Amino acid sequence: MFYSFLFSCKKESDNKEDWITLLGLGLYIRSCAGQNNFPSSGAVGALTRLQIQPSQTSGQINTYNNPHQVYPPQSTVSRKNILSIFYPGTGSSPCEIGAILQQGAARGYHVIGLSYPNNDAVNNICNQGDARSDVNCFENFRNEVVTGADVSLYVSVDPSNSIEGRILSLLQYLVSTRPAEGWDQYLTGAAVNWPKVYVGGHSQGSGHAAYHGKKRTVSRVSIYSGVSDYSLQFSSLPSWLGDAQTAPAGSYYGLIHENDTVANFSGNANQVTDAWLNQFGMTGTLTNTNVGAPYASSHRLVTTACNGMGNAALHSCPMYNGNQTVWDYISYP
């Protein structure tokens, strides 16, 4: 749900700068529609951008075919030899979070913006119909999307089309077609070498990243505008948020707008940031990014940028250009 705000929100004062900003973002969306329909690879400044349709990487993939956005490390900086994978939010494509992907590559990371089945919002699915009384709805939904395990009654994703299946087939494709770029270090045999991987995401994608850190030994988890899972039926967070994590202690970092009512689905303005502390062990005082780096060494950051815009814009605010220094701290140390 990254860019729907373009058509639904407006500042209280419709001054010229506001309209220029919205017009520019609207042009960017149309550009993404073109890239998704007619993907092509090429240079973006000093970076190389690869737009690879998932169906190119596996004969088992034929849906959710917006291109992955792939960036090798910028050639003029030292390679980190870490793979950063980012999951866009509900209904969004990797093109729409291009700025944060490019920042990672400029810092020396191998970067993937992953295209995956993401049309269904977990809070919508698990808070209606029979799913409302299913205490495992949230976890099973995320498990099936991430791993392809056949565990959810409310979403259907097989292993090849899952997040993990698509990562594996994409890496195998990159190793085969671009052998000089170092993608092979992120595979061990026919499996992903998770300790060399950072995962992150926006909105629903942040929940998938957070879930991934519970299940795999990824080395870092970056959460933007999430995790928002909340059961209205039981007036509680789903239990999976409190599960022991497999990622190292202290590896979760997050950023959210302090007035984000989309992620704080329960209506409690502290729902997400309290869960960061109590369910994900994200330490540090809740710190506004306007204090500047190193942000009191906190793992829990909030922003007040974008104030005066609509709810969806506040939810998307952590993804805007201008957050590069914060992204470096949270996702690209």
N, C-alpha and C positions, 0 to 999 in steps of 0.2 A: 504494500500500500504506500509505496515511497512517494509517488508523484501525483496522486489523485488530488492533493491540496491545490494544485494549480488552477483547478476549475471550481474550487469550493471555498477558498479563503481569500481574504482581502484585508489589508490594514485599515484602521479606522480613518486615516487620512490618505486619500487617493492621490498622493503627490506624484510628481513626474518620476522620481527615482523608483518608487514602488512599482509603477507600471513598466518601466524599463527593465527592472529585475524580473518581473513576472513574464514579460515578453521574451527575455533571453532564455529563461527556463523553459518556456513553451517551445521555443525553437529547438532547444536541446532534446526535448521529448520527441519531437518530430524526427530529429536526427537519429535518435535511438530506434525509432520505428523503422527507419530506412536501413540502419545497420542490421537489425534483427532479420529483416526480410531479404537483404542482399549483403551478407557479411563479406568483408574483405580484410585482408591483413595489410599492415604497413607501418610506417613511422608515425609516432606521435611525439613531436619534439625530439628529444634525445632517446626516446624509448621505442621499442618494437612491440606493437600490439598484434596479437594473433586472435582472430575471431574464428572459433572452431565449433561447428555445429555438433552437438552430442551424437547425432546419427553417423557422423564421420568416424567416430571412435569405436563404435560397436554396432553390429547388425541387430542386436537385441533392443536398441533404443530407437523408437520412432515417434515418440510424443515429447512434449515440452522441449522443443528443438531450437529455441532461441540460442544463439551462439554463446559458448563459454568465452569469457574475455581473459586472455592469457598474456602475461608480460614476463619475459626473461629479465634478469637483473640489468639495470643500466650498465653499459659497457665501460663507462668512465669511473665507476665506483667499485670498491671492493665487494665481492660477493659475500653475503651472509651465510650462504649454504643452508638456508632455512626456507621452507615452502610455506607461504601464507595463503590460505584459502578463505574466501569470503562468501557468505550466503546472503543474497538479497532477500528482502521481505516479501510478504504475500503479494502475488501478482506482478512482481517486479522482475526485470531482467538484469543481468550483470552490467550491461551498458549503462544503466542508470546510476550505478555506484562507481563509475569509472575513475573519479577523482581520487578516491581512497586507494584504489588498486594501483594507479599510477604513482602515488606517493610511496607505496611499498617498493615498487620496482626501482624508483629513484634512490631509495635507501639501500639497495643491493639485495633485495629479496626476490626469489622466484615467486610469482603471484598468479593466482587463479581466482577469477570471479566465476562462481559455479552456476550453471543453469540446471535446475532440478525441478521436480514436481512441487509447485508452490502456489497453486490457485486456491487451496482450501485453508482458511484461517482456523487454527486449533481452538481458539476461544469461541468461535461461532459453532464449530462442529460439536464441541463437548458441552455446550450449554443449551442444547435444544434436543427435543425428542427423547428417545430412549437413552441417548448418550449422557444425559444429565445425571442419571443415577448410576452410571458406570464409574466407579472410583478409579479405575485404571485407564480411563479414556485418554487423558493427556499423555501419559507415558507411552501407551501403546501406539498412539498416533505418531509421536515423535520417533519411536523405535522403528516403526515401519518405514517412515520417510527417510530416516538416516541409514538404516541397515538393510531394508527390504525384507525383514522377517515378517511372516504372515501372522501378525498378532492383533491387528485392529479390524473392527467391524466397520469402521467409518472412513477408511481411506484404503486404496489399493495400489501398492507400489511393490514391484518385484525387485529382487536383488540387483539386476542389471540397471534398473532405472532409479535406484535409490541414490542418495548422496554418496555413500561409500562406493557403490558400483560405478557411478559416473566418474568419481575421482580416479579410481583404479584404471578404468578404460582410457581416460584422458591421459594419465601419466604414461601408460603403455604406448599410446599413440605418439606422444611427444618424444619418448625415448627412441621410438622407431624412426620418426620423421625428422627429428632435430637432435641428433646424437651429440652434437658438440656443445650443447647448452647446459648440461649437467642435471637434467631431469632424472637420470637413472639413480641418483643418490637417495631419491624419495621412494624407492621400491626395494623391498627385500624379497627376492624371488617373485612370486605372484601376489604379493601383499604390499600394502602401503606401509612405509617406514614411519609410523606415527610420531616417534620422539623427535623427528626432524620437521614436524609440521606445527604451524600455528593455525588456529581456526578463529573466525570471527563472523559476525553477522549483524544485520539491522532488523529490528522489529521481530517478526516471526523467525527470520534467519538467525537472530541472536539466541533464540531458544534452542534451535538446532545446534548451534555452536556450543551452548552451555550443556546440552544433553551429551554432545560428543565428548566433552571434557569429563563427564561422568563415566563414560564407557571406554575411552581410549586414552593412551598415554601421550596425547598431544601436549606440546610444551607450553602453549599459551592459549588463552581463550579471551576474546575481545567481544564485549557485549555493548551494543548500541541500541538504545530505546527499547529495552526489554530486560528480563524475561517477564512476559505479561500473563502467563498461565494462571487462571483463577476460576474455581468452581462456584457458580452462583448457587447451585443446589445445596452445597455443603458449606458455603461461606468460608472457603479456605483455599490455600494453595494446594496443588496436587503434591502427593508425597514424593515424587521423583526429585523435586528440587532439593530435598534434604538428603538424598542418597549420597553415600561416600563417593568422592570423585577419584578417578584414575589418573587424571592430570596432576602434576605436582602441586603441592600446597603453595598458595600464593601466586598461582598462574592466571587467575581470573581478574580482569580489569573491566570497568564499565563507564559509559557516558550516557547521560539522559538529560533532556530539558527538564528543569525543575517544575514546569507546569504542564507536563505531558499527561493529558487525560486519556490518551489512546492506550498507552502502555499500562497505565495504572487503572486497569480494567475494573477493579473492584469499587472504584470511587474513592479509595484511600490514597491520598497524594503521596504517601510514603510506601505504598505496596512494593514497588520495584526495588527501591534503595534499601528497604528493610530486608527484603529477600536476599539482596546481594550480601548483606552482612550475616544474616542468620542462617540462610540455606546454602550459600555459596562460599562462605568464609572470606569474603572480600573485605580486607581490613582497611582501617584509616577513617579519619573524619570525613564526612560528606563535604566535598571541597568544590567551590566554584572555579571554573577554569580561568576566570578573569584574574586570579592571583598569579597566574603564569607558572611555567615549569620551574621546579619539579612537582608542583601541585601538592605540597605537603606530604609527598611520598604516599599519597592515598591511592587505593584501588577503586574508589567510588567518587566519580566526578559528575558534576552537574553544570549545565550552562544556562545562561539567561539571554543568550543571543536569540534573535528572532522574536523577542517579545513584541506583542501587538499584532501578530499574525494569527491565523486560525489554528485550530487544534491539530489538524493534519500536518500543517507546516511546522509546528513545534515538535511534533513526533519525528519529522524528517530532518530537523535542524542539525543533529550531530553529523549528518552526511554532507553538509554543505561545504563548498570551497571556503577556505579561511580557517578550517579546523586542522590544518596540516600539523602544527606543533603538538596538538592534543593527540592526533592519530599516531604521531611518532612515539609518544609516551605510552599509549594504550596498546598499540598494535605492532609497532616497528622500532623497538628499542635498539 
